[in-house]
Amino acid sequence: MTAITHDDESIVALQAAVGVLAAKWSVVVLARVASGTQRFNELARQIDGVSRRMLSATLRQLERDGLLERHVYARVPARVEYALSPAGQQLLTALEPLAGWGLEHWHDVAVAREHFDRLQASRRAAQELQAHSQTTPRIL
């Protein structure tokens, strides 16, 4: 296992890589295109919940980042296909261990979040009770 170094250059590079994936639909689009060349409408049908506008913006950004290649064929109507670039293929390969971690730990994360949310709710309730008790007049 390779350890993450903490020098400035490595941190900047890691932030850049994570930034590429930060958009909500980026990973889904990359995974769909990984199965082979896709057209816009094919992707739109395969990805539940993505608007055409958001899909278009995501495809443009992934192309800009060099992860997708866009091929336009001069026909009527024009035909446009998207394929993974070599960099996109390398990125998906690099993400496989992270996907494995997600599969292995998703339940632990869900339990930790539930526990945290319960603690936060208890703290808020205690603070509200304390604030209420300080404003309520006491009968002597």
N, C-alpha and C positions, 0 to 999 in steps of 0.2 A: 504494500500500500504506500502510495506517495504522500508524504506530509505536505500540507500547505505551508509554504514559507511566508514569512510576515514582512518581507521587504516591500518597499513602496511600489516597485514595478509589478510584483506579483499581485498585490492587492488591487492595483488599478486594472490589471488584466482580468482578474476574477470579477471585479465589479462590471467591467465591460461585457464579459460573457454572460453574467447574470442579467444585466440590463437588456440584452438581446432577447432573453426569455421572459422578461417581466410583463410584456403585453399579454393580456388574458388569453388570446387565441393562438399565440405563436407556437407553443408546443403541440397543440392539437393539429394545426396546419402542417407542421413539419412531420408529425407522425403519419398523417394521411398521405402526404406526398411521398413518404418513405416507401410506401407500397407500390409506387410507380408513378409515371407521369399523369398529372391530373389537369382537367380543364376547370375553369372557374365554377361553372354550374354543377359539375360533379362534386367539387368541394362543398359548395353551398348545400347540396342535398345531404352530404355525409355528416356535416357538422351541425348538430342540433343547437339552436339558440343564437347562432351568429347571424347578424344582419348582413345584407349584401354590401352595404357601405363599410362595415367593420371588416368583413372578409377582404374587401378590396384594399383597405388601408393596411391590413396585416400582411397581405401578399406583397404590397409595395415595400413595406418596411423590411421584410425578410429578403426581398430582392436587393434592396439598398445595402443590407448588412452582408450580402454575398452568400446567403444560405440557400437561396432559391435561384434557379435560372428560369427566365421567362422566354419562351419561344413563340414568335408571332409568325404565322403562315399567311402569305398573301393570297387570300381566297375571298370569295363573297359568299356568305359573310366571313369576316376575318376570324381566324382560328388562333386561339392563344392557349398554350399549355405551360404548366409549371412542373419543374423537376428539381430534385435536390441537387445542389452543387456539391463538389467534393468537400467543401468546408461544412456544409449542412450534414453530410453523411458522417463526417468526423465528430460533429457536435452531438448527433444522436448516439453515436457509439460511446462518447464520453458521458452521456446522460444515463446510460444503462445501469451503472452502479447506483446512481441516485434513485432511479425508478425502483431498483431492488430494495434500497433502504426504505423508500416510501411504502412498498408492499409489506415489508417486515415490521415497520413501526407505526403504521397508520392508526392501529388500535390504541397504542400507547399515547400517541399525540391526542387522539380524541378523548381518552380518559383524563389526561393532564388538563386539557382545555375545560372539560366539564368540572373537574375539581377546582380549577382556578375561578371559573365563573361562579360556582357555589360560594367560594370564599369571598369573592367580591360582593356578591349579593348580601352575605351575612354582615360584612363590614359596613355596607351602605345602610342596612337596617339598623345596626348598632349606632351609627352616626346620626341617623334620623331620630332614633329613640332618645339619644343623649340631647340633641338639639331641642326636641319637644319637651323633655323634662326640665331643661333650663328655662324655657319660656312659659311653662305652666306655673301659675301662682300656687304656693303651698298654703294649706290651711293649718294654722297653728292651734 
